[in-house]
């Protein structure tokens, strides 16, 4: 059974920023492929919520799943998946989550 994927405003902004960057610095096709691929990954997470690695060291009940050089961070809720952030895996993740909610 698949759960509903809820994307936080912060994660939505992350996705938009990445797509905008790709469209500007690479190509519109690459940005569209990124958006399509992210949608596919989120569908897979909704279908298999335990697929991601536990990341409690960053934030309680957090999981991550890589996609290319990005990490999709999400949490399991009772009836849904909450997509928390989508960021470059090269960032200082500890610092990133210290400044978040």
N, C-alpha and C positions, 0 to 999 in steps of 0.2 A: 504494500500500500504506500503510495506516495504522499508526502506531506506537502503542504503549501509552502512556497518560498516567499518570505517577506524580506524585502530589501530595505535596510535602514536608509535614511536620507544621506548619511555619510558614505555608505557603500555605493549608493546611486551616484553621488558626486564623484567618487573614485572612478567608477566605470566611465562616466561622461568625460572626466579629465583624461583618462587613458585613451579613449576613442578620439577625442579632440587632438591629442598629441600625435597619435598615429596618422590621423587625417592630414595634419599640418606638416609633419616631418617625414612621412613615408608616402602613404597614398590613401585615398578614400576607400579603395578596395580592401586594404589592410585593416582599416578601422571597422569596416562592415564585417569582415571575417572575424575580427576580435569580438564584436558584439554578438554575432551568431554563435561563436564558440563558447562565450561566457554563458549564454542562454542554455546551451547544451550541457555544460558542466553543472549549472544550477539545477537542471532537470535531473541529472544523475545524482546529485547530492540529495534532492528531494526523494528520489526513489531508494537510495542507499545512504541514509543519514550517518551511519557509522563509518563511512568510507574515509573520512579525514582523520588526520593525526590529532590526538589530544594535545591541547596547548594551554593547560591550566597554569603553567608558569608565566604566561602573558596576561591571562584574564580568566576568571572562573568559568568553567564549562565551555571554553572556547575550543574549536577545532579548526584545522587548516587543511586545504587541499591545493596542491600546486597546479597552475595552468601556465605553461611556458615559463617566463621569468617572474610571473606574478603569483601571489598567494591569495586565496579566497578564504577569509576567516568567517566562521559561522558558529551559531549556537543552536542546540536542539531545544526546542520548546515543547510543551505538551502536545500541541496539535500542528506545529509548524517548524520550519527552519528559518532562523533569523540570520540573514547575511549581514555581517557586522562591518567588514572592510574588504576591499580588493586593492592590494598594494604590491609594489615591487618587492621581490624577495631579497633584494640587495639593501633594503633600508634597515636601520637599527630598529628592530621590532620591539625590543624592550622599551626604548624611548618612545616609540609610536604609541604603545598602549599605556604608558604612564600619563600621557597627555589626553587620552580618550576618556570617555564617560566611565 
